[in-house]
Amino acid sequence: MQPGGGEMPTLGILQQIEKDFASFANFKEKFIEAALTSFGSGWVWLVCNEEGEKCLAIVKTSNAVNPLVWNDIVRTSISILQHAYYLDYKNDRAKYVNTFMNHLVSWNAAAARMARAQAFVNLGEPKIPVA
C-alpha cells in the first residue's frame, strides 16, 4: 500500500493487465469480486504464474496460505482477514476493498516486482527470486 495509491497503473504492469484481463476496469471488477466473494478469512492476490499465454491471474487463498507455495510471483495483494479492516470499517468489507483499490494499492510496488522478475528472466537465471 502507499499513500495516494490506487491510481491507474502505468507501463508494463498496465500493459500486462490489459493483455490478460482485456482492460483495467475488467481486472479491477474481478479483483474486487474475488475479495467480496471469499468466504471467511484470507487473501486475494494478483500473481504471475508464467504458465500459458496469460501471465497474471487473480488467486484467492484462505487463512495464511501464500501463493509462493505454487511458485507464483506476487504483484499485489489484499488481506481480507477481518482484523485487517474491522477497526476502520467494521463489517463493511466492500468499503474496505474499494478504498484499497481506489486509494491505497501501490502500483509502483507491483511494477517494481514485475521489473525485478523480468530482469532475472532476461539474465537467464534458473529461478526467479520472490523476495
DSSP file with accessible surface (Angstrom, degrees, kcal/mol):
  #  RESIDUE AA STRUCTURE BP1 BP2  ACC     N-H-->O    O-->H-N    N-H-->O    O-->H-N    TCO  KAPPA ALPHA  PHI   PSI    X-CA   Y-CA   Z-CA
    1    1 A M              0   0  154      0, 0.0   104,-0.2     0, 0.0   103,-0.1   0.000 360.0 360.0 360.0 157.3    0.0    0.0    0.0
    2    2 A Q    >   -     0   0   53    102,-2.3     3,-1.9   101,-0.1     2,-0.1  -0.988 360.0 -99.1-150.5 145.7    1.0    3.6   -0.4
    3    3 A P  T 3  S+     0   0  125      0, 0.0   101,-0.1     0, 0.0     3,-0.1  -0.424 114.2  17.4 -60.4 136.1   -0.5    6.9    0.5
    4    4 A G  T 3  S+     0   0   58     99,-0.4     3,-0.3     1,-0.1   100,-0.2   0.678  99.1 137.6  73.8  15.6   -2.1    8.4   -2.6
    5    5 A G    <   +     0   0    6     -3,-1.9   101,-0.2    98,-1.1   100,-0.2   0.013  26.7  78.0 -75.9-168.3   -2.1    4.9   -4.3
    6    6 A G        +     0   0   11     99,-2.7    -1,-0.2     1,-0.2   100,-0.1   0.421  62.5 132.4  85.8  -2.1   -5.0    3.4   -6.2
    7    7 A E  S    S-     0   0  142     -3,-0.3    -1,-0.2    98,-0.3   100,-0.1  -0.166  73.1 -70.8 -70.7 176.0   -4.3    5.4   -9.4
    8    8 A M        -     0   0  103     -3,-0.1    -1,-0.2     1,-0.1     6,-0.1  -0.461  56.6-116.2 -66.0 132.5   -4.3    3.7  -12.7
    9    9 A P        -     0   0    2      0, 0.0     2,-0.3     0, 0.0    -1,-0.1  -0.264  33.7-142.1 -65.3 164.3   -1.1    1.5  -13.1
   10   10 A T    >>  -     0   0   81     97,-0.1     4,-1.2     4,-0.1     3,-0.9  -0.761  44.0 -11.5-125.4 169.8    1.4    2.5  -15.8
   11   11 A L  H 3> S+     0   0  137     -2,-0.3     4,-2.5     1,-0.2     5,-0.2  -0.018 120.9   5.2  47.6-129.8    3.7    1.0  -18.3
   12   12 A G  H 3> S+     0   0   30      1,-0.2     4,-2.4     2,-0.2    -1,-0.2   0.845 130.4  51.2 -59.0 -40.8    4.4   -2.7  -18.2
   13   13 A I  H <> S+     0   0    1     -3,-0.9     4,-2.3     2,-0.2    -1,-0.2   0.927 113.0  46.3 -66.8 -39.8    2.0   -3.6  -15.4
   14   14 A L  H  X S+     0   0   31     -4,-1.2     4,-2.9     2,-0.2     5,-0.2   0.935 112.1  51.2 -66.1 -43.9   -0.9   -1.9  -17.1
   15   15 A Q  H  X S+     0   0  134     -4,-2.5     4,-2.1     1,-0.2    -2,-0.2   0.914 111.9  46.8 -60.2 -41.4    0.0   -3.5  -20.5
   16   16 A Q  H  X S+     0   0   36     -4,-2.4     4,-2.7     2,-0.2     5,-0.2   0.904 111.7  50.6 -69.8 -39.3    0.1   -6.9  -18.9
   17   17 A I  H  X S+     0   0    0     -4,-2.3     4,-2.8    -5,-0.2     6,-0.3   0.942 112.2  47.3 -60.9 -46.7   -3.2   -6.3  -17.1
   18   18 A E  H  X S+     0   0   85     -4,-2.9     4,-1.1     1,-0.2    -2,-0.2   0.884 113.6  48.6 -64.7 -35.6   -4.8   -5.2  -20.3
   19   19 A K  H  < S+     0   0  132     -4,-2.1    -2,-0.2    -5,-0.2    -1,-0.2   0.933 120.7  35.0 -67.2 -44.5   -3.4   -8.2  -22.1
   20   20 A D  H  < S+     0   0    4     -4,-2.7    -2,-0.2     1,-0.2    -1,-0.2   0.728 132.2  26.9 -87.8 -22.4   -4.6  -10.8  -19.5
   21   21 A F  H  < S-     0   0   22     -4,-2.8     2,-0.8    -5,-0.2    -3,-0.2   0.297  98.2-121.5-122.7   6.5   -7.9   -9.2  -18.4
   22   22 A A  S  < S+     0   0   83     -4,-1.1     2,-0.3    -5,-0.2    -4,-0.2  -0.046  87.0  11.3  77.3 -32.9   -8.9   -7.3  -21.6
   23   23 A S  S  > S-     0   0   44     -2,-0.8     4,-2.1    -6,-0.3     5,-0.1  -0.977  73.4-113.6-164.0 160.5   -9.0   -3.9  -19.6
   24   24 A F  H  > S+     0   0   22     -2,-0.3     4,-3.0     1,-0.2     5,-0.2   0.902 117.7  55.4 -65.3 -39.3   -8.0   -2.4  -16.3
   25   25 A A  H  > S+     0   0   70      1,-0.2     4,-2.3     2,-0.2    -1,-0.2   0.903 107.9  48.6 -60.6 -40.7  -11.7   -1.9  -15.5
   26   26 A N  H  > S+     0   0   47      2,-0.2     4,-2.3     1,-0.2    -1,-0.2   0.919 112.2  48.6 -65.6 -43.7  -12.3   -5.7  -16.1
   27   27 A F  H  X S+     0   0    0     -4,-2.1     4,-2.8     2,-0.2     5,-0.2   0.946 111.3  49.8 -58.4 -49.9   -9.4   -6.6  -13.9
   28   28 A K  H  X S+     0   0   50     -4,-3.0     4,-2.6     1,-0.2     5,-0.3   0.912 110.4  50.2 -58.9 -43.1  -10.5   -4.3  -11.1
   29   29 A E  H  X S+     0   0  123     -4,-2.3     4,-2.5    -5,-0.2    -1,-0.2   0.924 113.2  45.8 -60.8 -44.4  -14.0   -5.7  -11.2
   30   30 A K  H  X S+     0   0   89     -4,-2.3     4,-2.3     2,-0.2    -2,-0.2   0.881 112.5  50.4 -68.5 -37.9  -12.7   -9.3  -11.0
   31   31 A F  H  X S+     0   0    1     -4,-2.8     4,-2.0     2,-0.2    -2,-0.2   0.943 113.4  45.1 -65.7 -45.9  -10.2   -8.4   -8.2
   32   32 A I  H  X S+     0   0   23     -4,-2.6     4,-2.4    -5,-0.2     5,-0.2   0.922 112.1  52.3 -63.7 -43.6  -12.9   -6.7   -6.1
   33   33 A E  H  X S+     0   0  105     -4,-2.5     4,-1.9    -5,-0.3    -1,-0.2   0.915 107.8  52.0 -59.6 -41.3  -15.4   -9.6   -6.8
   34   34 A A  H  X S+     0   0   12     -4,-2.3     4,-0.7     1,-0.2    -1,-0.2   0.921 111.2  47.4 -61.6 -41.4  -12.8  -12.1   -5.6
   35   35 A A  H  < S+     0   0    0     -4,-2.0     3,-0.3     1,-0.2    -1,-0.2   0.876 114.9  45.4 -68.2 -35.7  -12.3  -10.1   -2.4
   36   36 A L  H  < S+     0   0   73     -4,-2.4    -1,-0.2     1,-0.2    -2,-0.2   0.737 114.1  47.5 -81.8 -21.8  -16.0   -9.8   -1.7
   37   37 A T  H  < S+     0   0   82     -4,-1.9     2,-0.3    -5,-0.2    -1,-0.2   0.447  81.9 112.7-100.9   0.0  -16.9  -13.4   -2.5
   38   38 A S     <  -     0   0   17     -4,-0.7     2,-0.5    -3,-0.3     4,-0.1  -0.560  66.4-131.7 -71.8 133.9  -14.2  -15.0   -0.4
   39   39 A F        -     0   0  206     -2,-0.3     2,-0.1     2,-0.1    -2,-0.1  -0.733  62.8 -24.4 -89.9 130.0  -15.6  -16.9    2.5
   40   40 A G  S    S-     0   0   36     -2,-0.5     2,-0.3    22,-0.1    -2,-0.1  -0.360 110.5 -13.6  74.1-148.2  -14.1  -16.2    5.9
   41   41 A S  S    S+     0   0   45     40,-0.1    22,-2.2    -2,-0.1     2,-0.3  -0.638  83.2  92.0 -95.4 148.2  -10.5  -15.0    6.3
   42   42 A G  E     -A   62   0A   2     20,-0.3    38,-3.1    -2,-0.3    39,-0.4  -0.979  57.9 -79.2 169.1-153.6   -7.9  -15.0    3.6
   43   43 A W  E     -AB  61  79A  68     18,-2.4    18,-2.4    -2,-0.3     2,-0.4  -0.956  15.2-145.0-141.2 154.7   -6.2  -13.0    0.9
   44   44 A V  E     -AB  60  78A   0     34,-2.2    34,-2.3    -2,-0.3     2,-0.4  -0.996  27.7-169.0-122.1 131.8   -6.7  -12.1   -2.7
   45   45 A W  E     -AB  59  77A  16     14,-3.0    14,-2.4    -2,-0.4     2,-0.6  -0.926  26.5-147.1-123.5 143.5   -3.5  -11.9   -4.8
   46   46 A L  E     +AB  58  76A   0     30,-3.1    29,-3.5    -2,-0.4    30,-1.4  -0.962  42.2 170.9-102.1 115.6   -2.5  -10.6   -8.2
   47   47 A V  E     -AB  57  74A   0     10,-2.9    10,-2.4    -2,-0.6     2,-0.6  -0.848  38.1-133.4-125.5 161.2    0.1  -13.1   -9.3
   48   48 A a  E     +AB  56  73A   2     25,-2.6    25,-2.9    -2,-0.3     8,-0.2  -0.980  22.5 173.6-111.0 119.4    2.2  -14.0  -12.2
   49   49 A N        -     0   0   48      6,-2.3     7,-0.1    -2,-0.6    -1,-0.1   0.459  30.5-143.6-104.9  -4.3    2.2  -17.8  -12.7
   50   50 A E        +     0   0   96      5,-0.6     2,-0.5     1,-0.2     5,-0.2   0.728  55.1 129.7  51.2  29.4    4.1  -17.7  -16.1
   51   51 A E        -     0   0  143      3,-0.4     3,-0.3     4,-0.2    -1,-0.2  -0.951  65.1 -18.6-113.2 133.5    2.1  -20.6  -17.4
   52   52 A G  S    S-     0   0   78     -2,-0.5    -3,-0.0     1,-0.2     0, 0.0  -0.225 109.2 -42.2  73.7-163.9    0.4  -20.4  -20.8
   53   53 A E  S    S+     0   0  171      2,-0.0     2,-0.4   -33,-0.0    -1,-0.2   0.814 121.8  71.2 -72.3 -32.9   -0.3  -17.2  -22.7
   54   54 A K        +     0   0  123     -3,-0.3    -3,-0.4     1,-0.2    -5,-0.1  -0.725  52.7 179.8 -89.7 136.0   -1.6  -15.3  -19.6
   55   55 A a        +     0   0   24     -2,-0.4    -6,-2.3   -39,-0.2    -5,-0.6   0.845  63.7  64.4 -95.3 -47.9    0.9  -14.3  -17.0
   56   56 A L  E     +A   48   0A   5     -8,-0.2     2,-0.3   -40,-0.2    -8,-0.2  -0.556  57.9 167.1 -86.8 143.2   -1.3  -12.5  -14.5
   57   57 A A  E     -A   47   0A  25    -10,-2.4   -10,-2.9    -2,-0.2     2,-0.5  -0.983  34.1-124.0-147.5 153.2   -4.0  -14.2  -12.5
   58   58 A I  E     -A   46   0A  42     -2,-0.3     2,-0.4   -12,-0.2   -12,-0.2  -0.897  33.2-172.4 -98.8 126.4   -6.2  -13.4   -9.5
   59   59 A V  E     -A   45   0A  28    -14,-2.4   -14,-3.0    -2,-0.5     2,-0.4  -0.972  12.7-155.2-124.8 134.6   -5.8  -16.0   -6.8
   60   60 A K  E     -A   44   0A  99     -2,-0.4     2,-0.3   -16,-0.2   -16,-0.2  -0.907  15.6-179.2-105.9 136.4   -7.8  -16.4   -3.6
   61   61 A T  E     -A   43   0A  13    -18,-2.4   -18,-2.4    -2,-0.4     2,-0.3  -0.959  20.5-126.8-130.4 154.3   -6.3  -18.1   -0.6
   62   62 A S  E >   -A   42   0A  67     -2,-0.3     3,-2.2   -20,-0.2   -20,-0.3  -0.707  66.8 -24.5-101.3 152.8   -7.7  -18.9    2.9
   63   63 A N  T 3  S-     0   0  104    -22,-2.2    -2,-0.1    -2,-0.3    18,-0.1  -0.231 126.9 -20.5  52.2-119.8   -6.1  -18.0    6.2
   64   64 A A  T 3  S+     0   0   89      2,-0.1    -1,-0.3   -22,-0.1     2,-0.2   0.206  91.7 135.3-108.2  17.7   -2.3  -17.7    5.8
   65   65 A V    <   -     0   0   61     -3,-2.2   -22,-0.1     2,-0.0    -4,-0.1  -0.459  38.4-158.8 -69.0 134.8   -1.8  -19.6    2.6
   66   66 A N    >   -     0   0   54     -2,-0.2     3,-1.9     1,-0.1     4,-0.2  -0.940  21.7-131.9-117.7 135.7    0.6  -17.8    0.3
   67   67 A P  G > >S+     0   0    0      0, 0.0     5,-1.8     0, 0.0     3,-1.7   0.601  95.5  85.7 -67.3  -5.4    0.7  -18.4   -3.5
   68   68 A L  G > 5S+     0   0   58      1,-0.3     3,-2.0     3,-0.2    -3,-0.0   0.813  76.3  69.7 -62.2 -24.2    4.5  -18.6   -3.3
   69   69 A V  G < 5S+     0   0  102     -3,-1.9    -1,-0.3     1,-0.3    -4,-0.0   0.710 101.3  45.2 -66.3 -19.2    4.0  -22.3   -2.4
   70   70 A W  G < 5S-     0   0  130     -3,-1.7    -1,-0.3    -4,-0.2    -2,-0.2   0.174 122.4-108.2-103.5  11.9    2.8  -22.8   -6.0
   71   71 A N  T < 5 +     0   0  129     -3,-2.0     2,-0.2     1,-0.2    -3,-0.2   0.719  68.5 151.9  65.6  21.6    5.8  -20.7   -7.4
   72   72 A D      < -     0   0   16     -5,-1.8     2,-0.6   -25,-0.0    -1,-0.2  -0.596  44.6-130.0 -77.0 147.0    3.5  -17.8   -8.3
   73   73 A I  E     -B   48   0A  17    -25,-2.9   -25,-2.6    -2,-0.2     2,-0.2  -0.895  21.9-132.1-103.2 119.0    5.1  -14.4   -8.2
   74   74 A V  E     +B   47   0A  26     -2,-0.6   -27,-0.2   -27,-0.2     3,-0.1  -0.496  29.4 172.7 -76.3 132.4    3.1  -11.9   -6.2
   75   75 A R  E    S-     0   0A   7    -29,-3.5     2,-0.3     1,-0.5    38,-0.2   0.771  70.4 -25.7 -99.6 -47.2    2.4   -8.5   -7.8
   76   76 A T  E     -B   46   0A  12    -30,-1.4   -30,-3.1    34,-0.1    -1,-0.5  -0.971  61.8-171.2-159.3 165.2    0.0   -7.1   -5.2
   77   77 A S  E     -B   45   0A  31     -2,-0.3     2,-0.4   -32,-0.2   -32,-0.2  -0.983  14.5-144.0-156.2 163.3   -2.4   -8.5   -2.6
   78   78 A I  E     -B   44   0A   2    -34,-2.3   -34,-2.2    -2,-0.3     2,-0.5  -0.999  20.1-132.8-134.1 133.0   -5.2   -7.5   -0.2
   79   79 A S  E     -B   43   0A  14     -2,-0.4   -36,-0.2   -36,-0.2    -2,-0.0  -0.717  18.2-177.5 -81.3 128.2   -5.8   -9.1    3.2
   80   80 A I        +     0   0    0    -38,-3.1     2,-0.3    -2,-0.5   -37,-0.2   0.092  40.2 129.5-112.4  22.7   -9.4  -10.0    3.8
   81   81 A L    >>  -     0   0   29    -39,-0.4     3,-2.3   -40,-0.2     4,-0.5  -0.582  69.1-123.6 -68.7 134.7   -8.6  -11.2    7.3
   82   82 A Q  H >> S+     0   0   92     -2,-0.3     4,-2.5     1,-0.3     3,-1.5   0.852 108.2  62.2 -57.2 -34.6  -11.2   -9.4    9.4
   83   83 A H  H 34 S+     0   0  150      1,-0.3     4,-0.3     2,-0.2    -1,-0.3   0.718  93.2  67.5 -65.9 -15.6   -8.5   -7.9   11.7
   84   84 A A  H <4 S+     0   0   37     -3,-2.3    -1,-0.3     1,-0.1    -2,-0.2   0.770 122.6   7.9 -72.8 -25.4   -7.1   -6.1    8.6
   85   85 A Y  H <X S+     0   0   13     -3,-1.5     4,-3.1    -4,-0.5     3,-0.5   0.541  98.5  95.8-132.9 -10.6  -10.2   -3.9    8.3
   86   86 A Y  H  X S+     0   0   92     -4,-2.5     4,-2.4     1,-0.2    -3,-0.1   0.885  84.4  53.5 -61.3 -42.3  -12.6   -4.3   11.3
   87   87 A L  H  4 S+     0   0  146     -4,-0.3    -1,-0.2     1,-0.2    -2,-0.1   0.888 122.6  29.5 -60.9 -37.2  -11.4   -1.3   13.4
   88   88 A D  H  4 S+     0   0  134     -3,-0.5    -2,-0.2     2,-0.1    -1,-0.2   0.811 138.3  20.2 -90.6 -33.0  -11.9    1.1   10.5
   89   89 A Y  H >< S-     0   0   47     -4,-3.1     3,-2.5     1,-0.3    -3,-0.2   0.393  80.2-156.2-122.2   0.6  -14.7   -0.5    8.5
   90   90 A K  T 3< S-     0   0  111     -4,-2.4    -1,-0.3    -5,-0.4    -2,-0.1  -0.333  77.6 -19.5  52.5-126.8  -16.5   -2.8   11.0
   91   91 A N  T 3  S+     0   0  118      1,-0.1     2,-1.6     2,-0.0    -1,-0.3   0.276 108.1 110.7 -92.7  12.1  -18.3   -5.5    8.8
   92   92 A D    <>  +     0   0   79     -3,-2.5     4,-1.8     1,-0.2     3,-0.3  -0.525  31.5 161.0 -89.9  73.2  -18.2   -3.4    5.7
   93   93 A R  H  > S+     0   0   39     -2,-1.6     4,-3.0     1,-0.2     5,-0.3   0.877  71.5  60.3 -60.2 -36.6  -15.7   -5.4    3.6
   94   94 A A  H  > S+     0   0   36     -3,-0.2     4,-2.6     1,-0.2     5,-0.2   0.918 104.8  47.5 -60.8 -42.5  -16.9   -3.8    0.4
   95   95 A K  H  > S+     0   0  121     -3,-0.3     4,-2.4     2,-0.2    -1,-0.2   0.921 113.2  49.5 -65.2 -41.8  -15.9   -0.3    1.6
   96   96 A Y  H  X S+     0   0   23     -4,-1.8     4,-2.5     2,-0.2    -2,-0.2   0.949 113.0  45.8 -60.6 -49.3  -12.5   -1.6    2.7
   97   97 A V  H  X S+     0   0    0     -4,-3.0     4,-2.6     1,-0.2     5,-0.2   0.920 114.2  47.9 -64.4 -43.4  -11.8   -3.3   -0.6
   98   98 A N  H  X S+     0   0   59     -4,-2.6     4,-2.5    -5,-0.3    -1,-0.2   0.895 110.9  51.2 -66.3 -37.8  -13.0   -0.3   -2.6
   99   99 A T  H  X>S+     0   0   32     -4,-2.4     4,-2.3    -5,-0.2     5,-0.7   0.930 110.8  49.7 -63.2 -42.9  -10.9    2.0   -0.5
  100  100 A F  I  X>S+     0   0    7     -4,-2.5     5,-2.7     1,-0.2     4,-1.8   0.960 115.4  42.0 -59.1 -50.9   -7.9   -0.2   -1.1
  101  101 A M  I  <5S+     0   0    3     -4,-2.6    -1,-0.2     1,-0.2    -2,-0.2   0.851 122.4  38.7 -68.4 -32.9   -8.4   -0.4   -4.8
  102  102 A N  I  <5S+     0   0   59     -4,-2.5    -1,-0.2    -5,-0.2    -2,-0.2   0.696 135.1  10.3 -92.4 -19.3   -9.2    3.3   -5.3
  103  103 A H  I  <5S+     0   0  116     -4,-2.3   -98,-1.1    -5,-0.2   -99,-0.4   0.520 126.9  34.4-137.6 -11.3   -6.8    5.0   -2.8
  104  104 A L  I  <<S+     0   0   52     -4,-1.8  -102,-2.3    -5,-0.7    -3,-0.2   0.695  71.5 110.7-125.9 -28.6   -4.2    2.6   -1.4
  105  105 A V      < -     0   0    0     -5,-2.7   -99,-2.7    -6,-0.2     2,-1.0  -0.284  60.8-136.4 -59.0 136.0   -2.9   -0.1   -3.8
  106  106 A S     >  +     0   0   11   -101,-0.2     4,-1.7     1,-0.2    -1,-0.1  -0.796  28.1 173.7 -98.9  97.9    0.7    0.6   -4.8
  107  107 A W  H  > S+     0   0   13     -2,-1.0     4,-2.6     1,-0.2     5,-0.2   0.764  80.8  64.3 -72.3 -21.9    1.1    0.0   -8.5
  108  108 A N  H  > S+     0   0  105      2,-0.2     4,-2.2     1,-0.2    -1,-0.2   0.934 104.4  44.8 -63.8 -43.7    4.6    1.3   -8.1
  109  109 A A  H  > S+     0   0   31      2,-0.2     4,-2.4     1,-0.2    -2,-0.2   0.909 113.1  51.1 -66.2 -40.9    5.5   -1.7   -5.9
  110  110 A A  H  X S+     0   0    0     -4,-1.7     4,-2.1     1,-0.2    -2,-0.2   0.920 111.4  47.7 -62.5 -42.5    3.7   -4.0   -8.3
  111  111 A A  H  X S+     0   0   32     -4,-2.6     4,-2.8     2,-0.2    -1,-0.2   0.893 110.5  51.8 -66.4 -38.8    5.7   -2.6  -11.3
  112  112 A A  H  X S+     0   0   61     -4,-2.2     4,-2.4     2,-0.2    -2,-0.2   0.917 110.0  49.0 -64.7 -40.4    9.0   -2.9   -9.4
  113  113 A R  H  X S+     0   0  113     -4,-2.4     4,-2.2     2,-0.2    -1,-0.2   0.903 112.2  49.4 -63.9 -39.4    8.3   -6.5   -8.6
  114  114 A M  H  X S+     0   0   32     -4,-2.1     4,-2.5     2,-0.2    -2,-0.2   0.928 111.4  48.0 -65.5 -44.3    7.4   -7.1  -12.2
  115  115 A A  H  X S+     0   0   63     -4,-2.8     4,-2.3     2,-0.2    -2,-0.2   0.904 111.4  50.9 -64.8 -39.6   10.6   -5.4  -13.4
  116  116 A R  H  X S+     0   0  109     -4,-2.4     4,-1.6     2,-0.2    -1,-0.2   0.932 111.9  46.3 -64.5 -45.3   12.8   -7.4  -10.9
  117  117 A A  H  X S+     0   0    4     -4,-2.2     4,-1.9     1,-0.2    -2,-0.2   0.924 112.4  50.9 -63.6 -42.1   11.3  -10.7  -12.0
  118  118 A Q  H  X S+     0   0   93     -4,-2.5     4,-2.8     1,-0.2    -1,-0.2   0.883 104.9  57.4 -64.3 -36.4   11.7   -9.8  -15.7
  119  119 A A  H  X S+     0   0   46     -4,-2.3     4,-1.5     1,-0.2    -1,-0.2   0.911 107.2  48.0 -61.3 -40.4   15.3   -8.8  -15.1
  120  120 A F  H  <>S+     0   0   54     -4,-1.6     5,-2.1     2,-0.2     4,-0.4   0.887 111.0  50.5 -69.0 -36.5   16.0  -12.3  -13.8
  121  121 A V  H ><5S+     0   0   57     -4,-1.9     3,-1.4     1,-0.2    -2,-0.2   0.938 110.1  50.4 -64.6 -44.2   14.3  -13.9  -16.7
  122  122 A N  H 3<5S+     0   0  121     -4,-2.8    -1,-0.2     1,-0.3    -2,-0.2   0.799 107.6  53.9 -65.1 -28.9   16.3  -11.8  -19.2
  123  123 A L  T 3<5S-     0   0  127     -4,-1.5    -1,-0.3    -5,-0.2    -2,-0.2   0.516 113.9-119.0 -82.0  -5.1   19.5  -12.9  -17.4
  124  124 A G  T < 5 +     0   0   62     -3,-1.4    -3,-0.2    -4,-0.4    -2,-0.1   0.730  50.7 169.3  76.1  19.9   18.6  -16.5  -17.9
  125  125 A E      < -     0   0   95     -5,-2.1    -1,-0.2    -6,-0.2     3,-0.0  -0.406  36.6-134.7 -63.3 142.6   18.5  -17.2  -14.1
  126  126 A P  S    S+     0   0  119      0, 0.0     2,-0.4     0, 0.0    -1,-0.1   0.826  87.2  33.9 -71.3 -30.4   17.0  -20.6  -13.3
  127  127 A K  S    S-     0   0  158     -7,-0.1    -2,-0.0     0, 0.0     0, 0.0  -0.980  74.4-136.0-128.9 138.9   14.8  -19.3  -10.5
  128  128 A I        -     0   0   40     -2,-0.4   -11,-0.1    -3,-0.0     2,-0.1  -0.825  29.5-126.9 -91.5 118.5   13.0  -16.0  -10.1
  129  129 A P        -     0   0   45      0, 0.0    -9,-0.1     0, 0.0    -1,-0.0  -0.416  14.5-157.8 -65.8 141.8   13.5  -14.8   -6.6
  130  130 A V              0   0   78     -2,-0.1   -56,-0.1   -57,-0.0   -13,-0.1   0.529 360.0 360.0 -98.1  -9.5   10.2  -13.9   -4.9
  131  131 A A              0   0  110    -18,-0.0     0, 0.0     0, 0.0     0, 0.0  -0.398 360.0 360.0 -84.1 360.0   11.5  -11.5   -2.2
